[in-house]
Amino acid sequence: MKKKAMIAGAVAVGLLTGAPWANVLADPAKWTNVNTYEEQDGSKFNSENYDFTKFSKIGAKLQEIAKQSNRVKVEVRGTSADGHPLYVVTIADPETQGKFGKIQALRKQMFKNPQKAQDWIAANPEFKTPIMINGSIHGTEFVGSDAVLQLIERFATQDDAVTKSILGSNILIFNVVQNPDGRVNATRFNGAGIDLNRDFITQSQPETRETVDLIKEWNPMVFLDTHGYVKNYAPNRQGLIEPCTPPHNPNYEYDLYNKWAYKQAEAMEAQIMSDKAGFTGSLYQNMEGVYIPQRNDSAGWDDYPPIFTPMYAMYHGAYGHTLETPTNDLDGVRWMYNAIMGALQFATQNKQGMITDQIEMFKRGINFDHPFHKEGFFPKAYVLPVDPKDPTVTYKAVNHLLNNDIEVVQAAKSFTAEGKTYPQGTFLVKMDQAKAGLANTMLWDGEDITNDTPAMYDISAWSLPELWGFQATAVQTDVNVVTTKVNNVTGSGSVSGKGPYLIPNSSVQAVKLVNTLLQQGVEVKRDAKGSFYTTAAANTISAAVKASGLQIGTAAVPAGAASISNVKVAILKDGGMGKQQSHAGTKLALKRLGFQVTEMTPVEVAQQGLGAYDAFVYSGTASLISLSLSAANKEFGLQDQAQYDAFQANVNSFVSRGGKYIAVGAGASTASKTLGLTDDTIMAGGSNSNGIVKVNYEGTGATAGYGQKDIGFVYRPAWFTGSGVQNDKVLATYANTTDFFMAGHWANRSSAQGQPVMVKEQGKDVTLIGLEPGFRDHTDYLFRLLSNTLFEK
């Protein structure tokens, strides 16, 4: 589906040379509370478990295979959030080993002279194409990495005709376990609580960045992402192989992708069906085929957002497929093995045509020729000006673009574009470049697709300029200015003047600087507009300012500015309800803002109270305080009525003593109503509604730095009505215009128009936020709603 741990030893699955399955199925796992320092034998998130290969055995297994073969290169390409190694295995015939650099250099010609590259491959049919297989990005989907291990062993040691044919035409790159933390802990997410298959537009996690680096290094022709578990999406069609249903992201050159991806999906299906007799379970023995969303459905499994691994790889020219095996058992491993073998054989048979069309995508970008797009959809360029006082947001954006193989240049002098003058040093992203589709999907405003499809699989809007808070102006005419190529940008902050010093409330880095100073014992004051001031000597703050990247100058401290303190923050921990840690994005936002954050489970709040903290943040599902939990979710929540009563009493006691309580999102707001912390009526949109909205902020205090006609982000939107709101301080409302929804998917939204979306209770420090200001590291621009609320007296 779309802590550095000490690992206990466990018996690995025997990998049988030449056979993609083992013979024994383990007994179902019996569960107690999760101990994250032990390697799990199975997952409570799966209804079936088997004796899968434990992560602790994989490194040794790879070395054992490598010793038997001169085709194999085993590397550790970084570490996971919890410090586990990220294994990459590259397999090619012996003659190709040692030529990887040359082959990668030839691949780069696709971006410089695509016509020459196409001519070269036409004249050199022996060329090798890279194919990348990604193992188990979701830790509970064990079968992917097990199938990968069996494929590695086959291609390392076997000499049958099919193996030789595939290695004669391809280089195979295996990202063996993309989520080691999840495999060790038996969770879908990694050690930071992030679903890595939602992380590819922001790349907040080390595992994601490692995969991006591999994709950029090889620009694979085919990218296969191993998942589970999908069955019975259509009668007797077991498993799922993309391509997807509409809507397709308009930034793709989808005609070139679909020309080959659909046929490749059918080839994978045919390979699975040819081995039907080898499966042991009745589900497989009775299957009539595989569910291919594009063929077998009209909506519901789309490839619209670039957050998923294969969808991201498609912007690098890959024919990307998500492969969803039906079950978490050895039949599931066999299904996955066969699907990948089908893809490899198809790619081998069709490599000349497939690689020619991959290069054609890059040619269209370079030539600014997009025959299946409306004129003007791709602008000629994006202009990215820089704030001289706080360049950090734009610098982050430029480095992110560069890290994604997007070309950025910088103006050598001032220039005018479409009537507006920009200074020297302004960045430009010109759109006549190979990966124009990726550049545009990162920089465009997005679109409202509510009427295009009845439902979306995940998010439908992600505009980095809007959600990260930097300016990117699209221009439709040529920009004539001398430029220099940008390779990376770094900024060093500085302090000028004799003080006092003003720290603007302008970015994540600015707030992080404030928290750094507070934690160093430096006095900081804050005014009603959210700006920060310190009277400390320049040499006291200079090191922190230098690291921040901000340019800090002298300003008088306003009379009303009040001292702020280092806020001790607790956040309610979701251990994994709905297979996710719903608080993880908000936790990540708070840490990036520089707050020291402690996770507390519902049971810990019930047993320990909140006396050690200044603020308590509830971000996530209302089920965290429910007593009607499934067996899979029971351990993450409250265990009985007595614990619920203690939880409610401790939270209310905390608030009555002046503690700060913040509820983020619809679920937390609903829970706050249940706990008696608000008398507002909590309204919520559909669970699949999300996008960018126009918001009118009050502009001081908790919403300092934000104004009228500003933006917000919603994911299951919430708003507040009823008589209780009359006694609240309304901090923000959805814009009272019919076009308040800017981009994304949100049906039946008219009742939210103009309604409060952020309120503070009168008489107690309880703030409800119907937006998602800490969503998956997407919403840098909105993070300061959290810091404002935490600092506000």
C-alpha positions in Angstrom: 0.0 0.0 0.0 0.0 3.2 -1.4 18.1 4.9 18.5 20.6 2.9 17.2 19.1 -0.4 18.2 20.9 -3.5 19.5 19.4 -6.3 17.3 18.6 -9.7 18.8 19.7 -12.6 16.6 17.0 -14.6 14.7 17.0 -17.4 12.3 16.8 -16.2 8.7 14.7 -17.7 5.9 16.8 -20.2 3.9 17.3 -18.8 0.4 17.3 -21.7 -2.0 19.5 -21.3 -4.9 17.4 -21.3 -8.1 14.1 -21.4 -6.3 12.2 -18.3 -5.2 10.5 -19.8 -2.1 11.2 -21.6 1.1 9.4 -24.7 2.5 8.2 -23.8 5.9 5.7 -21.3 7.2 6.2 -20.0 10.7 3.4 -20.1 13.3 1.5 -16.8 13.7 3.3 -14.3 15.9 2.0 -13.8 19.5 2.2 -10.2 20.5 3.0 -8.3 23.6 3.8 -4.6 23.9 6.5 -3.6 21.4 10.0 -3.3 22.7 11.8 -1.3 20.0 15.2 -2.7 21.1 14.2 -6.2 20.0 13.9 -7.4 16.5 10.4 -8.5 15.9 9.3 -11.9 14.6 6.2 -10.6 12.9 3.9 -7.6 12.7 0.7 -6.9 14.5 -0.3 -4.8 11.5 -0.5 -7.9 9.3 -3.0 -10.7 9.7 -0.5 -13.3 8.6 3.2 -13.7 9.4 5.9 -16.0 8.3 9.6 -16.7 9.0 10.9 -13.8 7.0 14.6 -12.9 6.8 15.5 -10.8 9.8 17.4 -7.6 9.1 20.2 -8.7 11.4 21.0 -11.6 9.0 20.9 -9.6 5.8 24.4 -8.1 5.8 26.1 -11.4 6.4 23.9 -13.0 3.7 24.9 -10.4 1.1 28.6 -10.9 1.9 28.2 -14.7 1.6 26.6 -14.3 -1.8 29.2 -11.8 -2.9 32.0 -14.2 -2.1 30.5 -16.7 -4.5 30.2 -14.3 -7.4 32.2 -11.9 -9.5 29.0 -10.2 -10.6 28.2 -8.6 -7.3 29.0 -5.3 -5.6 27.7 -4.8 -2.0 27.8 -1.4 -0.5 26.4 0.4 2.6 25.1 3.7 1.3 24.3 5.5 4.5 22.2 4.7 7.6 18.6 4.9 8.5 16.9 7.2 11.1 17.7 4.6 13.8 21.3 4.1 12.5 20.9 0.8 10.6 22.9 0.3 7.4 21.3 0.9 4.0 22.5 -2.0 1.8 22.8 -1.5 -2.0 23.7 -4.4 -4.3 24.6 -3.9 -7.9 24.8 -6.9 -10.2 26.2 -7.0 -13.7 28.1 -9.4 -15.8 31.9 -9.5 -15.0 32.8 -7.4 -18.1 30.5 -4.6 -17.0 31.8 -4.6 -13.4 34.3 -1.8 -13.2 32.7 0.2 -16.0 29.9 1.6 -13.9 31.3 5.2 -13.9 31.7 5.1 -17.7 28.1 3.8 -18.1 26.8 6.5 -15.7 28.6 9.2 -17.7 27.1 7.9 -20.9 23.7 8.1 -19.3 24.3 11.7 -18.4 24.5 12.4 -22.1 20.7 12.0 -22.1 20.5 15.4 -20.4 23.1 17.2 -22.5 22.5 16.0 -26.1 19.5 13.6 -26.1 19.5 13.3 -29.9 23.1 12.2 -29.8 22.3 9.7 -27.0 19.4 8.2 -29.1 21.7 7.9 -32.1 24.3 6.2 -30.0 22.0 3.5 -28.6 20.6 2.9 -32.1 24.2 2.1 -33.2 25.3 0.2 -30.1 22.7 -2.5 -29.2 25.0 -4.0 -26.6 24.5 -1.1 -24.3 23.4 -1.8 -20.7 20.3 -0.3 -19.1 20.1 0.2 -15.3 17.0 -1.2 -13.6 16.4 -0.4 -9.9 14.4 -2.6 -7.5 13.4 -1.1 -4.2 13.0 -3.5 -1.2 10.3 -3.1 1.4 9.9 0.7 1.9 7.2 -0.2 4.4 8.7 -2.3 7.2 5.7 -4.6 7.6 5.7 -5.6 4.0 8.4 -8.2 4.5 8.0 -10.0 1.3 9.6 -7.3 -0.9 13.1 -7.6 0.6 12.9 -11.4 0.8 12.1 -11.5 -2.9 15.0 -9.1 -3.5 17.4 -11.4 -1.6 16.3 -14.4 -3.7 16.7 -12.4 -6.9 20.2 -11.3 -5.8 21.2 -14.9 -5.2 19.9 -15.9 -8.6 21.6 -13.2 -10.6 24.8 -13.6 -8.6 25.1 -17.4 -9.0 22.9 -18.8 -11.8 23.8 -19.4 -15.4 20.5 -20.3 -17.0 19.5 -18.7 -20.3 17.1 -16.2 -18.8 19.6 -15.0 -16.2 22.3 -14.6 -18.9 19.9 -12.7 -21.2 18.9 -10.3 -18.5 22.5 -9.6 -17.3 23.5 -9.3 -21.0 21.4 -6.3 -21.3 21.0 -4.7 -17.9 22.6 -3.6 -14.7 20.5 -4.5 -11.7 20.5 -2.1 -8.7 18.9 -3.5 -5.6 18.1 -1.1 -2.7 17.8 -4.2 -0.5 15.9 -2.9 2.5 14.8 0.7 2.1 13.3 0.8 5.6 15.5 -1.2 8.0 13.9 0.5 11.1 10.5 -0.7 10.0 11.7 -4.2 9.4 13.4 -4.4 12.8 10.5 -2.9 14.7 7.8 -4.4 12.4 6.3 -1.0 11.6 5.2 0.5 8.4 7.1 3.7 9.2 10.8 4.3 10.0 12.4 5.1 13.3 11.3 8.8 13.1 7.7 7.8 12.6 7.6 8.8 8.9 6.0 6.8 6.1 8.9 6.9 3.7 6.6 6.3 0.7 5.1 9.7 1.4 8.5 11.5 1.7 9.7 12.0 -1.8 8.7 15.6 -2.5 10.3 16.8 0.7 12.9 14.1 1.4 13.1 14.7 5.1 14.5 11.3 6.0 18.0 9.8 5.4 16.5 6.7 3.8 14.7 8.8 1.2 17.7 10.9 0.4 19.8 7.7 -0.1 17.2 6.4 -2.6 17.1 9.8 -4.4 20.9 9.7 -4.7 20.7 6.2 -6.3 18.0 7.3 -8.7 20.1 10.4 -9.7 23.3 8.3 -10.0 21.8 5.7 -12.4 18.6 7.4 -13.9 17.2 3.8 -14.1 15.1 2.9 -17.1 12.7 0.9 -14.9 12.0 1.3 -11.2 10.1 -1.4 -9.3 8.9 -0.7 -5.7 7.9 -3.8 -3.7 4.8 -3.6 -1.4 1.9 -5.5 0.0 -0.8 -6.4 0.6 -3.6 -6.2 -2.0 -6.1 -8.9 -2.8 -9.6 -9.2 -4.2 -9.6 -5.6 -5.6 -11.4 -7.3 -8.5 -12.8 -10.8 -8.5 -10.0 -13.4 -8.5 -7.4 -10.7 -9.4 -4.7 -11.0 -6.8 -2.1 -8.4 -6.1 -1.7 -5.1 -7.9 0.7 -3.8 -10.6 0.7 -0.2 -11.7 0.1 1.8 -14.0 -2.6 3.8 -12.2 -6.0 5.2 -12.6 -6.5 8.9 -13.4 -5.9 11.6 -12.5 -2.3 11.5 -13.8 -0.1 14.4 -12.7 0.0 16.8 -15.7 3.8 17.4 -15.2 4.5 13.9 -16.6 5.1 13.2 -20.3 2.5 10.5 -19.6 2.2 9.3 -23.2 5.9 8.2 -23.2 5.5 6.4 -19.9 2.3 4.6 -20.6 3.4 3.4 -24.0 5.6 0.9 -22.2 4.5 0.7 -18.6 1.1 -0.8 -19.4 2.6 -3.5 -21.6 5.3 -4.2 -18.9 2.5 -4.6 -16.3 0.8 -7.2 -18.5 4.2 -9.0 -18.9 4.5 -9.1 -15.1 1.0 -10.5 -14.8 1.8 -13.1 -17.4 4.9 -14.3 -15.6 3.0 -14.7 -12.4 0.2 -16.6 -14.1 2.7 -18.9 -15.8 3.8 -20.1 -12.4 0.3 -20.5 -11.0 0.8 -24.2 -10.2 3.8 -23.3 -7.9 1.6 -21.5 -5.4 0.3 -23.4 -2.4 -2.6 -21.2 -1.2 -6.1 -21.4 -2.7 -6.2 -17.6 -3.2 -3.4 -18.0 -5.7 -4.5 -21.2 -7.2 -7.9 -19.6 -8.0 -6.5 -16.3 -9.4 -7.4 -15.3 -12.9 -4.9 -12.5 -13.1 -3.6 -9.4 -11.4 -5.4 -6.1 -10.6 -3.9 -3.4 -12.9 -5.6 -0.2 -11.8 -5.5 1.5 -15.2 -7.1 -1.6 -16.8 -9.4 -2.7 -14.1 -10.7 0.5 -12.5 -11.6 4.1 -13.1 -10.4 5.9 -10.0 -9.0 5.4 -6.5 -5.3 4.4 -7.2 -3.8 7.4 -8.9 -0.2 8.5 -9.6 -0.9 12.1 -9.1 1.3 13.2 -6.1 5.1 12.9 -6.5 5.4 11.7 -2.9 5.5 8.0 -3.8 8.8 6.4 -4.8 7.8 5.1 -8.3 6.0 8.4 -9.1 9.1 10.3 -8.1 11.3 8.0 -10.2 9.1 8.7 -13.2 10.2 12.3 -13.2 13.8 11.0 -13.8 12.5 9.1 -16.8 11.9 5.7 -15.2 9.0 3.4 -16.0 7.9 3.2 -12.4 5.7 0.6 -10.9 4.3 -0.1 -7.5 4.0 -3.9 -7.0 1.6 -5.0 -4.3 1.8 -8.7 -3.5 -1.4 -10.3 -2.2 -0.3 -11.9 1.1 2.4 -11.7 3.8 3.7 -15.3 3.3 5.9 -17.4 1.1 3.3 -17.3 -1.7 3.5 -13.6 -1.5 7.3 -13.8 -1.9 6.8 -16.0 -4.9 4.3 -13.6 -6.5 6.8 -10.7 -6.0 9.7 -12.7 -7.4 7.7 -13.6 -10.5 6.4 -10.1 -11.0 10.0 -8.7 -11.0 11.2 -11.4 -13.3 8.4 -10.5 -15.8 9.5 -6.9 -15.7 13.1 -7.7 -16.2 12.4 -10.0 -19.2 10.1 -7.4 -20.8 12.7 -4.6 -20.3 15.4 -6.9 -21.8 13.2 -7.6 -24.9 12.2 -4.0 -25.4 15.2 -2.0 -24.1 15.9 -0.2 -27.4 12.4 1.3 -27.7 12.1 1.9 -23.9 15.4 3.8 -23.6 14.7 5.8 -26.7 11.4 7.0 -25.3 13.0 7.7 -21.9 15.5 10.0 -23.6 12.6 11.5 -25.6 11.2 12.8 -22.3 14.5 14.6 -21.6 14.6 15.9 -25.2 11.1 17.4 -24.8 12.3 19.2 -21.7 15.5 20.6 -23.2 13.6 21.7 -26.4 10.7 23.1 -24.4 8.5 20.9 -26.6 5.5 19.4 -24.7 3.1 18.2 -27.4 0.5 16.8 -24.9 0.4 19.9 -22.7 -1.5 23.2 -23.2 0.6 26.1 -24.3 1.7 28.0 -21.2 1.4 25.1 -18.8 5.2 25.0 -18.5 6.4 28.6 -17.9 9.7 29.7 -19.6 11.2 30.1 -16.1 10.7 30.6 -12.4 12.3 33.6 -10.7 13.4 33.0 -7.1 14.3 36.3 -5.4 16.3 36.3 -2.1 15.4 38.1 1.2 18.8 39.6 2.1 18.0 39.6 5.9 16.7 36.0 5.9 17.7 34.1 2.8 17.4 30.7 4.5 14.1 29.7 3.0 15.1 30.4 -0.6 18.5 28.8 0.0 16.8 25.7 1.3 14.6 25.6 -1.8 17.5 26.1 -4.2 19.6 23.3 -2.6 16.6 21.1 -2.7 16.1 21.7 -6.4 19.8 21.1 -7.0 19.7 17.9 -5.0 17.0 16.7 -7.4 19.0 17.2 -10.6 17.2 20.4 -11.4 19.3 23.1 -12.9 19.4 26.5 -11.2 21.3 29.6 -12.3 21.9 33.0 -10.6 21.6 36.4 -12.2 25.0 38.1 -12.6 23.3 41.5 -12.6 19.9 43.1 -12.1 17.2 42.3 -14.7 13.6 42.9 -15.6 11.1 40.1 -16.3 7.5 40.8 -17.3 7.7 44.3 -16.0 9.3 43.5 -12.6 12.9 44.3 -11.8 15.0 41.8 -9.8 18.4 42.4 -8.2 21.7 40.7 -8.9 21.9 37.4 -7.2 18.3 36.4 -8.0 18.0 32.7 -8.8 16.3 31.4 -11.9 15.0 27.9 -12.9 14.8 28.0 -16.6 12.4 25.4 -17.9 14.3 24.3 -21.1 16.0 21.5 -19.2 15.9 17.7 -19.1 13.9 17.3 -15.9 11.4 20.1 -16.5 8.5 18.0 -15.3 10.1 17.5 -11.9 11.0 21.2 -11.7 7.5 22.2 -12.5 5.8 19.8 -10.1 7.9 21.2 -7.3 7.4 24.9 -8.2 3.9 25.2 -9.6 0.9 26.3 -7.6 -1.1 23.1 -8.2 -4.7 22.8 -9.2 -8.2 22.0 -7.8 -8.9 18.5 -9.0 -12.1 18.0 -6.9 -14.3 17.6 -9.9 -11.8 15.4 -11.8 -12.1 12.3 -9.7 -14.4 11.1 -6.8 -11.5 10.2 -4.5 -7.7 10.5 -4.2 -5.3 7.9 -2.7 -3.3 10.6 -0.8 -2.5 14.3 -1.0 -3.4 16.3 -4.0 -1.4 19.6 -3.5 2.2 20.2 -2.4 3.4 23.5 -3.8 6.8 24.1 -2.3 6.8 27.9 -2.8 3.5 28.2 -0.9 4.1 25.6 1.7 7.8 26.4 2.3 7.3 30.1 2.1 9.6 31.2 -0.7 8.7 33.2 -3.8 8.8 31.5 -7.2 7.3 33.7 -9.9 6.5 31.9 -13.1 7.2 34.0 -16.3 6.0 33.1 -19.7 8.5 35.1 -21.7 12.3 34.6 -22.1 14.5 36.1 -19.4 17.5 37.8 -20.8 20.3 38.2 -18.3 23.8 36.8 -17.9 23.7 34.0 -15.4 26.1 31.7 -13.6 25.5 28.0 -12.9 24.7 27.2 -9.3 26.1 24.0 -7.7 25.0 24.7 -4.1 24.4 27.7 -1.9 25.5 28.2 1.6 24.8 31.1 3.9 26.6 32.3 7.0 24.7 34.5 9.4 26.2 37.6 10.9 25.6 40.2 13.6 25.9 43.9 12.8 25.6 47.0 15.1 25.9 47.4 18.8 22.5 46.0 19.8 19.9 45.4 21.0 19.4 42.9 18.2 16.2 42.1 16.3 15.6 38.5 15.2 12.7 38.5 12.7 9.9 35.9 13.1 10.6 35.0 9.4 11.5 31.4 9.1 12.1 28.0 10.7 15.8 28.9 11.0 14.9 32.2 12.8 12.8 30.4 15.4 15.5 27.7 15.8 18.0 30.5 16.5 15.7 31.9 19.2 15.4 28.4 20.8 19.2 27.9 20.6 19.8 31.2 22.5 17.1 30.4 25.1 18.7 27.0 25.7 22.1 28.7 26.1 20.6 31.0 28.8 20.4 34.1 26.6 17.5 36.4 27.5 15.1 36.9 24.6 12.0 39.1 24.4 9.1 38.9 22.0 6.7 41.6 20.8 3.0 41.3 19.8 4.0 41.1 16.1 6.1 38.0 16.9 9.6 39.6 16.5 12.3 38.6 18.9 14.9 40.8 20.6 18.0 40.3 22.7 20.3 42.7 24.5 23.1 40.1 24.8 26.5 41.1 23.5 27.3 40.3 19.9 30.1 37.9 20.8 27.6 35.9 23.0 25.2 35.3 20.1 27.5 35.4 17.1 28.2 31.6 16.8 24.5 30.7 16.9 23.7 33.5 14.4 26.4 32.4 12.1 25.0 28.9 12.1 21.5 30.2 11.5 22.2 31.9 8.2 20.4 35.1 9.2 21.7 38.7 9.0 20.9 40.2 12.4 20.9 43.9 13.0 20.3 46.5 15.7 16.8 47.6 16.7 15.1 49.2 19.7 13.2 46.8 21.9 9.5 47.8 21.9 8.0 48.7 25.3 5.5 45.9 25.2 8.0 43.1 24.4 7.9 40.4 27.0 10.6 37.9 28.0 10.1 34.4 26.8 11.5 31.2 28.2 12.6 27.8 27.0 9.4 25.9 26.6 9.3 22.3 27.7 7.0 20.5 25.3 5.3 17.1 25.5 3.6 15.6 22.5 1.0 12.8 22.7 2.6 9.8 21.0 0.7 7.7 18.5 2.5 4.3 18.5 1.0 3.3 15.2 -2.7 3.5 15.0 -3.8 3.0 11.4 -0.3 1.8 10.7 1.1 5.3 11.1 2.4 7.6 13.7 0.0 10.5 13.3 2.0 12.8 15.5 5.3 12.4 13.6 4.9 15.3 11.3 4.2 17.8 14.1 7.0 16.3 16.2 9.4 16.8 13.3 8.2 20.4 12.9 8.7 21.2 16.6 12.2 19.7 16.5 13.2 21.6 13.4 12.0 24.8 15.1 14.5 23.9 17.9 12.1 22.8 20.6 13.1 20.0 22.9 10.2 17.6 22.6 9.2 14.6 24.7 6.8 12.0 23.4 4.3 10.7 26.0 2.0 7.8 25.3 -1.6 8.1 26.5 -0.8 5.6 29.3 2.2 7.7 30.4 0.0 10.8 30.6 -2.5 8.9 32.7 0.1 7.5 35.0 2.6 10.4 35.3 0.7 13.6 34.5 2.1 16.6 32.8 3.7 18.5 35.7 7.2 18.4 34.1 6.1 20.3 31.0 5.0 23.8 30.0 3.0 22.7 26.9 1.1 19.6 25.8 0.5 19.0 22.1 -2.2 16.6 20.8 -1.7 16.0 17.1 -3.4 13.0 15.5 -6.3 10.6 15.8 -9.1 11.0 18.4 -8.7 7.2 18.9 -5.8 7.8 21.1 -8.3 8.4 24.0 -10.8 5.9 22.8 -11.5 2.7 24.7 -13.0 1.0 21.7 -9.8 -0.1 20.0 -8.9 -3.1 17.9 -6.5 -5.6 19.2 -3.8 -4.2 16.9 -4.3 -0.7 18.3 -5.0 -1.5 21.9 -1.4 -1.2 23.2 -1.1 2.4 21.7 -4.0 3.8 23.6 -5.7 3.8 27.0 -6.3 0.4 28.4 -9.4 0.9 30.5 -11.9 3.4 32.0 -9.7 4.1 35.0 -6.8 5.2 32.7 -9.1 7.4 30.6 -10.4 9.1 33.8 -6.8 9.6 35.0 -5.8 10.9 31.6 -8.7 13.4 31.5 -8.0 14.5 35.0 -4.3 15.0 34.5 -4.8 17.0 31.3 -7.5 19.2 32.8 -5.4 19.7 35.9 -2.5 20.7 33.7 -4.6 23.3 31.9 -6.2 24.7 35.1 -2.7 25.3 36.5 -1.8 27.4 33.5 -0.4 24.8 31.2 -0.6 25.3 27.5 -2.6 22.8 25.4 -2.5 22.8 21.6 -4.8 20.5 19.5 -3.7 20.1 15.9 -6.2 18.8 13.3 -9.6 17.4 13.2 -8.9 14.3 15.3 -7.2 16.2 18.1 -9.9 18.8 18.1 -12.5 16.2 18.4 -10.6 14.6 21.3 -10.4 18.0 23.0 -14.2 18.2 22.9 -14.4 14.8 24.5 -12.0 15.8 27.2 -14.1 18.8 28.1 -11.5 21.3 27.0 -13.7 23.2 24.6 -17.4 23.7 24.1 -17.1 24.4 20.4 -18.7 22.2 17.7 -16.0 20.5 15.8 -16.7 20.2 12.1 -14.6 18.1 9.7 -14.3 17.4 6.0 -13.9 14.0 4.5 -10.9 11.9 5.5 -9.5 12.1 2.0 -10.0 15.9 1.6 -6.7 17.8 1.5 -5.1 20.8 0.0 -4.0 24.4 0.1 -6.5 27.0 1.4 -6.8 30.7 1.7 -6.8 31.8 5.3 -7.3 35.2 7.0 -5.1 35.3 10.1 -5.6 37.8 12.9 -1.9 38.6 12.6 -0.6 39.0 16.1 0.3 36.6 19.0 -0.3 33.1 17.9 -0.7 34.1 14.2 2.1 36.7 14.2 3.8 36.9 10.8 0.7 35.8 8.9 -2.0 38.0 7.5 -5.1 38.4 5.5 -5.3 36.5 2.2 -2.6 34.1 3.4 -2.5 30.4 3.0 -2.9 27.2 5.1 -2.8 23.5 4.5 -5.5 21.0 5.4 -5.6 17.2 5.6 -9.1 16.2 6.7 -10.0 19.8 7.2 -11.5 21.0 10.5 -13.4 24.2 11.5 -15.2 25.4 14.5 -18.9 26.5 14.9 -21.6 26.7 17.6 -22.2 28.9 20.5 -18.9 28.1 22.1 -17.0 29.9 19.4 -18.6 33.1 20.5 -16.6 32.9 23.7 -13.3 32.1 21.9 -10.7 34.4 20.5 -10.8 33.6 16.8 -7.3 33.6 15.5 -7.9 32.6 11.9 -10.7 31.8 9.5 -11.0 30.3 6.1 -11.3 33.1 3.6 -15.0 34.1 3.1 -14.9 33.7 -0.7 -16.0 30.8 -2.9 -12.5 30.3 -4.1 -11.0 29.8 -0.7 -9.8 26.3 -1.7 -6.8 26.8 -3.9 -5.5 23.4 -4.8 -6.1 19.8 -3.9 -9.3 17.7 -3.5 -12.1 18.7 -1.2 -15.7 18.0 -2.1 -18.7 19.6 -0.2 -16.5 22.4 1.2 -18.9 25.3 1.0 -20.0 25.0 4.7 -16.4 25.7 5.8 -16.2 29.0 3.9 -15.4 31.9 6.2 -15.5 29.7 9.3 -13.0 29.8 12.2 -10.1 27.4 11.6 -7.9 28.5 14.6 -9.3 29.5 18.0 -8.3 30.0 21.6 -10.5 29.3 24.5 -11.3 32.2 26.8 -10.0 31.8 30.4 -7.7 28.9 29.6 -4.7 28.3 27.4 -6.3 25.9 25.0 -5.8 26.5 21.3 -7.5 24.5 18.5 -5.9 24.5 15.1 -8.0 23.0 12.2 -5.1 23.3 9.8 -2.1 20.9 9.6 0.8 23.2 10.2 3.3 20.3 10.8 2.2 18.0 8.0 5.0 15.5 7.0 7.7 18.2 6.7 5.7 19.7 3.8 4.6 22.9 5.6 7.7 24.9 6.7 5.8 28.1 6.1 3.2 27.1 8.7 5.5 25.7 11.3 5.6 29.1 13.0 1.9 28.8 13.9 3.2 26.2 16.4 6.1 28.2 17.7 3.9 31.3 18.0 1.3 29.5 20.0 4.0 28.0 22.3 5.6 31.3 22.9 2.4 33.3 23.3 1.6 34.2 26.9 
